[in-house]
Amino acid sequence: MDAANEWEKAASEASGITTEALDAKVLDMLKKRAEYEAKKEEASKLYKDYEQAEYELLETLQQCGKTKYIVDGVGTASVGMKKSTQVPKDVNSKREMLAYFQGLGEMEYLNFVSVNSMTLNSYINAQLENDPDFTIPGVGPQTISPTLRFTKARGTK
């Protein structure tokens, strides 16, 4: 018997786990991984189908001129508007935007050096509440897109 087999036998005896048990664990893990990958692919397709259905419902509600639609015992679909500001993509626009924040002081500048789009949107939305003409050099205008919200009726699962 060679050293590797002696070590394997000693380890198996010490742990009570056989190579057959380890083989079974590996095969079980691989089977579960394959099941996971198949379901992940299926879930991705189902999500795309869901997004298409949501888009179609939003379009239909807009065509009907409705901002809210109630289905008794099911829930309410409502159209909302989502504001969004795009983070500058080119270097010159980024420099202009960062120069603006640098002019507000070091802390404001440091908060925006690595610009997170959600942080930028929040800041711009707060400024727009006080000044509807507010803009930041280097940052394009906000886009406003319709969104769909759905809330379940009480007592439904």
N, C-alpha and C positions, 0 to 999 in steps of 0.2 A: 504494500500500500504506500502511495507517495504522500508527501507532506500536505498537499492540498486536500486530499481525501481524508487524511487523519484529522486535519483542522475542521473540515466540514462535519465529520462524524462527531468530534468532540463538541462542536458548537451545537449540533442538532441534539445531542444527548443532554447538554447543559440547559438548553432552552425548552426542550420538549417539542420543538418544531421540526418537522421533517422536510426534506427537499420536496416531497410530493405536496405538502401543505403550502410551501412557498410557491411552487409551480401553480397551484390552484389560485393563490392570491394574485399572482401576476396575470393569469388568464382572466380572472374576475375583473381586475382593474382594466384590462384591455377591452373586455366586453362592455364594461360600463362607459369607458371612454368612447367607444364606437357608438353606443346608444346616445350618449351626450352629444356627440358631433352630429348625428342624424337628427336629433330633436332640435339642436341649435339651428341647423339648416331649415328645418320645418318652421321653427319659431320665427326665423328671419323672413320667410315667405309669408307667414301669417301676419307679421307686423306690417309688411308692405301692403297686404290686402286691407288691413285695418286702416292704414294711412290713406289709401285710395278711397275707402268708404267714408272716412272723415272728410276728405276733400270734397267728395261728391255731395255729402250732406251740407257742408258749408256753402258750396256753390248753389245748391237748391234753396237753402234758406235765404241767401242773398237774392236769388232770382225772384223769390216770392215776396221779397221786401220784409222778411221777418227777422227780428233780432233774438227771438225766443220762441221755442216750440215745446209744448208740454204733451207728453204721452201719458195718459192716466195710468197709474199703477207701475210705470216704468221709470220716468224721470223727465228732466228738462234739458234740452239742448239750447245753448245760447251762444250768440256771436259776440265776441269781444274784439277789441282792437289792441294790438301789441306794438309798442314803440320800440325802435331799435336804431342804434347808431353804429355805423361800421367803423372799426378801428383803422387808422391810416395804414396803408400798405406800403407806400413808397417812402424812401428815406427823407426826402424834403418835407413831406407832410408830417412825418413823425417828429422831425426837428422843430417844425413850426408849433406843433401841439405841445411838445416838451418845453419849448421856450415860454409858451403861455403859462404853464404850471410853475416853471422856475420863477417867473415874475410874481407869483403869489406867495413865495417863500419856500424855504427849504423843506419843511414838512409836507406841504402840498405837493411839491416836486417829487419827493421821495415816495409818496403814496402812488404816484402815477408813472414812475420811471419804467416799471414793468406793467404795462397797461393791460388790465383784464377787461374784456368787453362788457361784462356785467357791471363792474365798478364804473367804467366810463359812462354807460347808459344811465346808471343811477345818479351820477353827478350831473349829467346834462339834463335829465328829467327834473331834478331838484332846481337847477338854475332856470329852466324853462317855466317853472311855476311862477317865478318872480318876473321873468323877462321873456316873453314869447319870441323875441327876435334874437335870443342868445345863440351865439356860435363860438366855436373854438377854431382858431386858425389851424388848417391842416386836417380838420375832421369834416367829413362830408355831412350832408343833411340827414336827419332821421328818416327812416322809412317806416311806414305804418302798414301793418299787415293784419288781415282778419285772422282771428283764432277761434277755435271751437272749444267750449267748455261743456261738460256734461255732468250733471249731478243726479244721483239716484233719488227716486221718490222715497219718502220715509217708509220704513218697513220692508223694503226690497233688499235682496242680497245680490 
